[in-house]
Amino acid sequence: MKKLLIGSVLAISSVLTVTGCTSVNATTDTTPATTTNMQKQHKAGMKDGMRKGGIHKGGMKGTMAQLDLTATQQAQIKAITQEKYNNRKNDRSKYQAERAQMQQQMQTLTNAKTLDAAAVNRLADQQAAKTKQRFIERVQTEHAIAQVLTPEQRQKMAQLKLERKAKGHHGSKNRQMHSKHQQ
């Protein structure tokens, strides 16, 4: 219980720190044109990357581009990822409202004279449920994509993922640092 409480307090303070830094940046940043220029440069760089091979066969990129997918497989995978994207896009305002409500509840708990452990636990459970749902959705999507692939392609994809992880992509450095701190 004590570890959960401490972990919850640390999580809340981290979110509040990020929120505070974001609000400071929002009030001190008076050059929206620079942001627009940066976005344009980023998009231009992305287009150059696409021309130079950033997007490969049939519009697939990353690991998928290295699997020698057939046109049918590409279409099926594109449909799966497009459906996931559309579902997320449709629920975006709902997620934003939930996030704002969660932040308000955290702020209320933080500003209280005494910490309501039961409320912190409820908030932590809500957050855990959302994380669990995102995990389930990701696994379902990856499973659906894997069903489109041949056994050889699945094996190659697993190998490519291991190679990416070994190179430090997708937060593995953060996990390594975190595990060092726990030892």
N, C-alpha and C positions, 0 to 999 in steps of 0.2 A: 504494500500500500504506500509505504514511504517513497519507494523508488518511482512508483507511478505518479505520485504527487510532485516529486522533484522534477521528473521528466516533463510533466504537464506544465509546470511553472516555467521551466526552461524553454519549452516550445512556445508558450505564450509570450515570453519576453523576447524570443527571437523574432516572432511575427511582429510584435510591436516595434522592435528596432528597425526592421525592414520597412514597416509602414511609416515610421517616423522619418527614416532616410528618404523614402520616396516622396513624402509630403514636402520635405525640405528641398529636394531637387525640383519638385513641381513648382514651388514658389520662387526659386532662385533662377530657374531656367527661363530666360526671356528671349531666346532666339529659336522660335519654332522653324524658321527658314533653314537653319543648320540641320535640324532633324530631317526636314524634307529633302535637303540635298544629300544627306547621308543615306536616306532610304533610296533615292534615285541612283546613287553610286552603287549601293548594294544590289539593286535590281539589275543594273548594267553589268556588274561583275558576275551575277548569276547567269545572265544571258551569254556572256563571254564563256563562262564555264560550260554551259550547255553546248556551245559551238565547238569547244575544245574537247568534248567527250564527257562532260559531267553527267549528261543523260545519255544513255546508251540505247541499245536495241529496243525499238518499239516504244520509246518513252519511259522505259523502266530505268530506275537509278539505284545506286548503292548495291546491296547484296543481290537484289533481284536481277540486275543487269548482267551479273556474272553467272547466271544459272542456265543460259541458253533456252529461254522459255519459247514455247510455240506461240503463235498469234492467239490461239484459243486460250491458252493459259494466261497470257497477258491480259486478255479481255476479262477473263474471270477474276483475276486478282485485282484488276482496276475496278471492277464492279464491287468487290468486297470492300476495298479501301474507300471507294466513293460513298458507299452506304454508311460506313463508319463515320466518315467526315460529315456527311449530311445530318446524321443523327446528332453528332456533337454540335454542329452549327445550329440546328433547330432548338437544342436545349441550352444554348449559351446564356440567354437572359435568365433562365431559371438558375443556372449554376452561379451566375454573377450575384443574383439576389440571395442565394443561400450563403455564398462567401461573405457578402456584406453583413448578413445577419450573424454569421459566426464571428466575424470580427467585432461586431457590436457587443455580442455576448462576452467575448474575451476582454474587451475594454471595460465592460461593467464589472467583471470579476477582478480585473487588475486594479480598478479604482476603489473597490470596496475596502473598508477598514479591516475586515477579516476575510480570509480566503474560504470560500464555500467549497469544500472538498467534493461534496456530492455533485455540485454543479460542474466543477472541473471534470469529474469523471464522466458525467453525461456528455459534455462537450467533446471529451477525448473519444468516447464511444461513437459519437456521431461522425467525427473525423475518421476514425478507424473503419466505420461502415462505408464511407465514401471511398476510402483508399482500397478497401476490399472490392467494391464494385468496379472501380477502374481496373484493378488487376484481373478480375473475372472477364471483363470486356476485352482486355488486351489478349488474354489467353484464348478466348473464343475466336478473335480475329486471326491470331496466329494459327490456330487449329484449322480454321476455314481455308486459309492460304495453303497450309501444309497438305490439305486434302486435294488441292489442285496439282501439286507437284508429284513427280515420279519419285520412287524410293531413292534413286541416285541423286536427284536434285535436292531432296530433303537432307541427305547425308552431306552434300556439298554445302548447303546452306548452314547446317550445324557447324561444319568446319570453318566457314567464313565468319560466323558469329564468334567462335572461339578465337580466331585470329584477331578480329576487331577488339575483343575484350582484352587480349594480350597486349595490344597496342595502346590501350588506355582509353578507348572510346566508351561513351555512354555511362559516365560516372564511376567507372571502376576505380579510378584514382581516389575518388571521395570515399568509396567503400573500403579501400585499402587503408587510407589514413584513419578512418573511423575505427577499423578493427585494430590498428596499432594502438590507438588511445584506450581501447577497452582492455588490452593486455597488461 
